[in-house]
Amino acid sequence: MAQSRLDVLSCVEHERLAFELLEVRTRGQYLTRLRGISREEQAEWDRRERAALAQLVDHELEHGCGR
């Protein structure tokens, strides 16, 4: 019973992290379409995307709940 609760929580966390990654990617794409961004801004968006992806991958490896 406790394991099934953990699985559900893990999946909720997985969904949250996947949404954060999608949000970072989407915002970065919209920003570059609206206006040109500097190299520094592009580097920051790239860093944010890598961080969000790393969190998602770490969660999948830790909990095994990747879909």
Buried (B, 14 or more C-beta within 10 A) or exposed (E): EEEEEEEEEBBEBBEEBBEBBEEBBEEBEEBEEEEEBEEEBBEEBEEBBEEBBEBBEEBBEEBEBEE
